[in-house]
């Protein structure tokens, strides 16, 4: 499933940790917005990792699950584009 993850982090050190963690799971679309293709268990692992970094009183994380049908109906305007992962099989 595709997830869009955005964040607002108050502390620079935590911000860097959040960004580096998300870079292991997806593609940066904007400064604080990532597009991640992952299975349910990977998502749970990502969420646990991010929750261990943030300060619940100062920071915020947003997770947007995007179903396959919704993803097909997404569009972009301007120089940015939406990444559509290609499925493949390793033999």
Backbone torsions as a table, in degrees:
resi	resn	phi	psi	omega
1	UNK	NA	150.2	177.6
2	UNK	-91.7	138.2	175.4
3	UNK	-128.0	139.0	168.4
4	UNK	-103.2	130.8	-178.3
5	UNK	-123.9	127.1	176.2
6	UNK	-126.5	158.9	-177.5
7	UNK	-150.1	157.9	172.6
8	UNK	-137.1	106.8	-173.5
9	UNK	-114.9	128.3	-173.2
10	UNK	-79.1	-25.0	-174.1
11	UNK	-111.3	131.5	-175.7
12	UNK	-59.8	-40.6	-179.3
13	UNK	-63.1	-45.5	178.3
14	UNK	-67.6	-37.2	178.8
15	UNK	-58.0	-45.9	179.3
16	UNK	-63.3	-43.1	178.9
17	UNK	-62.4	-42.6	179.0
18	UNK	-62.2	-47.5	-178.4
19	UNK	-62.2	-44.3	-179.8
20	UNK	-64.6	-38.6	177.7
21	UNK	-63.5	-46.7	-179.4
22	UNK	-65.7	-31.0	177.6
23	UNK	-62.6	-23.5	176.8
24	UNK	-78.4	-11.5	-175.5
25	UNK	-117.3	-18.9	-174.4
26	UNK	-162.2	-163.2	-175.8
27	UNK	-113.5	132.4	177.4
28	UNK	-73.0	124.0	178.7
29	UNK	-98.0	-40.2	176.1
30	UNK	-137.7	179.5	-177.6
31	UNK	-54.7	-43.2	-177.9
32	UNK	-124.5	38.6	-176.5
33	UNK	-143.5	121.4	-178.2
34	UNK	-120.2	148.7	174.1
35	UNK	-112.0	121.3	-173.9
36	UNK	-128.4	127.5	174.1
37	UNK	-102.0	118.1	-177.5
38	UNK	-158.7	160.3	174.9
39	UNK	-80.5	167.1	-177.0
40	UNK	-56.5	-42.8	-179.1
41	UNK	-67.4	-37.8	176.1
42	UNK	-63.4	-41.1	179.2
43	UNK	-61.6	-43.2	178.3
44	UNK	-60.8	-41.2	179.1
45	UNK	-65.0	-44.9	177.5
46	UNK	-59.0	-47.6	-177.9
47	UNK	-60.9	-43.1	177.2
48	UNK	-61.1	-43.6	179.9
49	UNK	-61.2	-46.0	-178.8
50	UNK	-67.0	-39.5	179.7
51	UNK	-65.3	-27.1	178.6
52	UNK	-75.4	-13.4	-177.6
53	UNK	-98.3	-40.8	-170.3
54	UNK	-74.4	160.4	170.4
55	UNK	-101.6	114.3	-173.6
56	UNK	-61.7	-22.9	-179.1
57	UNK	-88.4	-18.3	-175.2
58	UNK	-116.7	-25.4	-171.8
59	UNK	-112.5	164.5	174.6
60	UNK	-142.4	145.2	175.5
61	UNK	-127.0	141.8	177.1
62	UNK	-129.6	132.0	-179.8
63	UNK	-118.9	123.8	-179.2
64	UNK	-118.6	104.1	175.7
65	UNK	-75.0	136.2	-178.8
66	UNK	-120.1	113.8	-179.8
67	UNK	-70.6	163.1	-176.7
68	UNK	-59.7	-40.6	178.6
69	UNK	-65.6	-41.2	178.3
70	UNK	-65.6	-39.2	179.8
71	UNK	-61.6	-38.1	179.1
72	UNK	-64.2	-25.9	-177.4
73	UNK	-96.1	4.6	178.6
74	UNK	-77.7	156.1	178.4
75	UNK	-148.2	164.3	177.4
76	UNK	-136.7	156.0	178.9
77	UNK	-127.1	138.0	179.7
78	UNK	94.4	-156.7	-172.2
79	UNK	-78.8	-19.4	178.8
80	UNK	-74.5	157.1	176.5
81	UNK	-143.5	157.3	179.8
82	UNK	-90.3	133.1	-179.9
83	UNK	-85.0	124.3	176.6
84	UNK	-111.1	103.7	-176.7
85	UNK	-65.0	141.0	177.2
86	UNK	-89.6	133.6	176.7
87	UNK	-83.4	143.6	179.1
88	UNK	-147.4	166.2	-178.7
89	UNK	-128.6	131.4	177.2
90	UNK	-91.4	124.0	-179.8
91	UNK	-99.2	NA	NA
